[in-house]
Structure formats: C-alpha cells, structure tokens
Amino acid sequence: MDVAILFSVFVAGLALGIPVAITLGLSSLAYLLFAGMPPVVMPQKMYAGMDVFVLLSIPGFILAGNLMNQGGITQRIIRFANAIVGWIRGGLGLTNISASMLFGGITGTAVADAASLGGVLIPGMKKAGYPADFSAAVTAASSTVGPIIPPSVPMIIVGALSGISVGKMFLAGAIPGILMGVAMMVTCYIISVRRGYPHQPWQGWGEVARSFGGAIWAIAMTFLIIYGLLSGYATPTETAVVASVYAFIVGAFIYRELPLRKVPGIIADSAVSAAGILALVGFANVFGWILVSERIPQAIADSVLSVTENRLLVILLINILLLFVGMFMETIAALIILFVPLLSLSNAVGIDPLHFATFAVLNLMIGLTTPPVGVCLFVCANIARLPLAPVVRAILPFLLTNILVLLAVSFFPPLATWLPSVLTN
C-alpha cells in the first residue's frame, strides 16, 4: 500500500507538470507519512545523497562553462568549425554539429549547448536559407553529444552513485561521443544534398589556421581536464576548480571579452543552476532509498532474470526501458532512480559496469530530444519560434542515427571500454 502511494503521487505530479525534483520530494514525503516514519528521515537522506565529494565538481564545471561562454568561446568555436566544414553542402548544419562536439567538451550539459550554440546558429542558418525546422532539429540533436564527450555532468552523477572512476567514465564517453557526432554529420550531409541546402566557398587554410588560433585556448580546456584526471594530480572536484580559474583567465585576460563586472552575476547564475541539480540529487536519493528499502530493485532484477539470462537480450531490454523513461523523465532523476537497480541486473548477467554506465548515459541523452519531455527540443523550438511538432518531424532522421550508435555501443563493449583500459593501466 505504501509503495502504491509513492508511485501514485509520483505519476500524478508528472501528469500535472510539477517539476521532477518537487515531484520526487512530494511522493517520498507521502510514503514516509503513510508508512508512519518520522519526516526527519527526509532531510537526513537528502543530505546523505548530496554529501558526496565528487558532486562538488558539478558547480565547478558549470561555472567554467558559463565563464567560457560569456568570454567569447561560442563565436570562436563556431568560426573554427565553419572554417573546416562550412564549404561542404549543408555546411552550416555540419558546423552546428562539429561546434557541439567542441563546445560540449567545455560545458558538459546538453541544455547549455542547445541554448548557447542555438542562439547563434539557428538564426544564422535560417538567414542562410535553411528551413527553420531543420535548423532547430540539427541543433537539438547535436546538443546530446555534449554530455557524452568529457566533461559530463551525468557521468559525474554516475560515478557518485556507483563508485566507478569519473576519469574512466569521461574516457569511456569519448569514442561514443565522436561516433555520434560523425554519424549525425553524415545524416546532415545526405539530407542537405537531397534537399539542395546551401554551402559557402572554401575560405582557405589561412582561415583554418587563424580560427584555430582563436579557439585553441578553449579546445585546450578539455585536454586540461582529462590530463588532470588521468595524471592523478587532481580529483574531479579539483579539476573543476582549476578549469574555472582557467576559464576566467582566458575569458578576461586572453580573449578580453569577459568584463570583470559580469563575473559576480555569472557566479550567481552558476550557483543557482548547480543548486537545482543538487536539490534534484537530494530528493532523488530519498526516492531511491525508499525503492531499495522496499526491495524493488531486486524485484526488477528477479523479474527480468526469470524471463531471460541472455546478456544480449538483457542489454536490449535495458535500452528499451531507458529510451521509454527518457521520453518522460529528466536525465539526472532517471539516473539516480534507475541506475543502481539496473546496474545490479547488468552485473548479474556479466555486463562490465563501465560499459553499462556508458550506454545508460548515452541512452538517456537521446531522451533529451524525444517528446513529450525533450528539454533540448523545447529550447531549440523556442529559439526557432516554431511549435514543437515540425521540429519533432525534422529530428527523426537524427534520432534514428543516434539510436544506431547507441546499439553499436551497447552490443560492442570495446567502444566504451577500450580507451579507459589503454590510458589508465
């Protein structure tokens, strides 16, 4: 009965459009009250969920991304990407995707990618003759690469939940992220050729060199983060702090586009964003603790294993479940609630934890571009000033491409595990 109350309140909250974090908190509180437990359990479990050292890296990476974005990084990355691929048919679409691959290595969040790059590229693509729905769709689809290519906020969450090395998680996402980007670029090119989308003249190697010189400080930030983690000189939290200081120095003194008067506001905005994520982590931890205490993860694992113990079928079932959940639930909440029970299931059939964590995150990233709760879809449709329906239709080829990459990563573990095994041993 108590579990029924938990899920009833949770489903009702989602149906009413209440934010996921609040819905998790309300449903957990309802369970505690009906189960006769003291309400003080709730803040205790919330604090326990947030009191994880590696989670302190989230505010640092968010701040670093915001500082770089305000410091002129967006335009420089777009210019560099455009110099490389802008001359190909559908060049601005290809620029959009390649810029997301570079920009995602700084922000670590898909929504920041969609908002920052979309604000520049969607109007630019429309002005150049691309349809508004295609412009919004390619921006939304490519933004999902950001949390796969390191650094990645969802992967930090996974590391905190499972004890898997965050450094290994970052490395595990590199090859799948590049595969996603390349596959979407191929899709974009095919669509552009068929529909006769425009391209610009080749600007020469001089422009490539100049634009690379402008973007080098931003690109170097990703290598700084990875080196700090792999070398053992810094923890993820310390690396995030170093990245923030680096971003401030580059934006204020090298690019000279970050006015010092704006820094307090950027810090405040970053703190609000980080607080929202950590509040979600806290509420979701209470919800997850209730699930564990009711032995629901074990019940899920036993139910699946009673049907099949075939590893490939279990992987397929997990993917179907996560794709479905990703259509309705925010990524971090879904990870906190489902990751641990599904990790137990994957361990039972011999799936490598690092491999499972990688395709689980990749799966939920795709959910950011699927209706009805695809956040990146809403962001890009709003920038393009379109209703959601035409953007959903335009994004279908990119969704199919990303799902094919997901299946490749899911059923061929070395795509996720090879790079960490080579660089961390």
Disulfide bonds with the S-S distance in Angstrom:
none
